[in-house]
Amino acid sequence: MRVLFLRPDNEDVELNEKLMILQKNGIEVLNIPIFKIKCIPYSIPNYDYEALAFTSRNSVICFKEHYLLKNHKIYAIGEETSELLIKMYEINPITPGKFTSVELAKRILEDKISSVLGIRSKKASEDMRNLLTSKIKYDEIYVYDSEIIRDNVDRVLEILAKCKVDAIAFTSSLMARLIGPYIGRECKIIVYSIGPMTTETLKRVNNEVKIIESKTHSIKGIIETILVEMK
């Protein structure tokens, strides 16, 4: 069995350690990054927020105002984001039960937080802003962007067209938007999704494939799902 991942190439060491779990169980893994992450300039609004909310590992990596972390409540989406905050700053963030931006926004409202600064990608969805802006003081800064690697996208599309993999793992909505429309039924490729937002995007761009969604919305979770389904 051969499964295709599309993860960014700035995650080499940690990602390879996780993917080795599949390889040790006899599943061949091919990772072709279809975009690269770039930290970008940003400005912190002149406001004393009650909390900061990190929505990905890259938002943690690209956020430079480390001194702010000790004086605010810290929220995070996902297991990997939380682990990185603990590893880098010894901060155990507050996380929602489900690892989505919608659930994070709901948790912030449940905790009656009065003001939040979201640390996000330039290509982030509008979900948190739509849920929070009318209810509390909510702002976002965009600390990184995703730059598409066109040659790798073409390579992935060729692999899919020639049925050279048995499965593909989508770990973000951006990946789903870029690659999802090109998965045909004829190859019977199994499609794995990391969570609800990615699944929703996949359904929107391609209603011809069956999608298996990870119960735990993290890289570790999708790997565990693949192990169960592909054995």
PyMOL commands that set and color helices and strands:
alter all, ss='L'
color gray80, all
select helices_A, chain A and resi 9-24+57-62+66-71+79-89+101-110+127-132+150-161+173-182+185-187+196-205+219-230
alter helices_A, ss='H'
color red, helices_A
select strands_A, chain A and resi 2-5+28-31+35-39+51-54+73-76+115-121+137-148+167-170+190-193+211-213
alter strands_A, ss='S'
color yellow, strands_A
deselect
rebuild
show_as cartoon
